Amino acid sequence: MSVSALVVVASNRAADGVYADESGPILIEGFAASGFGVAGPLVVHDGDEVEQALRDAVDDGFDLVVTSGGTGLTSQDLTPEVTRRVIEREVPGIAEAIRAVGLTKTPHAALSRAIAGTAGKTLIVNLAGSRGAAKDALTVLTAEFVSHAVTQLHDGDHTRAEDGGEHPRGETGAEAET
């Protein structure tokens, strides 16, 4: 399955040209290496510009939109709030899995308020705005994982061992049933 992805960087300072974002290129490279058609990074101010970028991406039919930044505790970190305005259903396990990977490296990963969810046929995932968070996310948002999620968003069926397919954990037959 061909997956189309957009990377949106929510950074007021990067959008103002104070410094160059470093997380977006890591995500672009990682998703391209997974075979995704990738656009971006689109660097915008946090808040309304992130919301508009998400709405545009959903309207444009992207399968996956990943935001980097804007998930911290400052009063200007608004990405989870504006993402909630766009998504229709939350998928908390994705953000939890990415935080869990980060927590193996730094307790600061627990400070991320990132969320994930769906809007129409688009999966939207927030990340903290660091190089480490981008790398951690790529260990969760693999080609297999994202393709499976996108298939589900398009009402595709689960792969079932009894149909001769392989279970997502690589198990077959009775192993997959437990």
C-alpha positions, 0 to 999 in steps of 0.5 A: 500500500502506498501511504501519503504523509505530511510532516507539519512542524509547529514552531513559532521560532522556526516559523519566524526564522530564528533557527532551523527545525531539525525534527522535520527532516528526520521524519521526512527521511524516515518516512521516505525510507519506509516508502511513503510519499512524503510532503513537507516539512511544513513549518508553521506557527503553533495554534491556528496555523497548525489547525489550518494545516491539519484541516488542509491535509485532511481535505487533500487526502493525506493518509498520515499527518505527523506534527512535531512540536507544540506539545509541551507545557508552555502557554504557547504549546497549543498543538494537542488542543487544535488537533482535538478540534480536527480529529473525530476519534482519538487513538491514544495507544499511538501517543502512549507507545511513542511516549513509552519509547521516549521514556526509555531514554529520558523522563522528559518524554512524560511531559509531552501532551501529544495525542493521536487520532483520526479525521476522515481517512487521515491518521494524525499524530502529534510528537514532541518537537525534538530530534529524539522524539522524531527518532522515537516516533519512527520506531512506532510509525513503521511502514507495516504499522502505518499501512495497517492503520491506513487500511483500517481507516479505509475499512479494510479487514484485519489480516486473519491467520485462519484466512492464510494471512499472517497476524500483525505480530507474525503469529499464525494459527492458534498462536494468533488467537491467544 
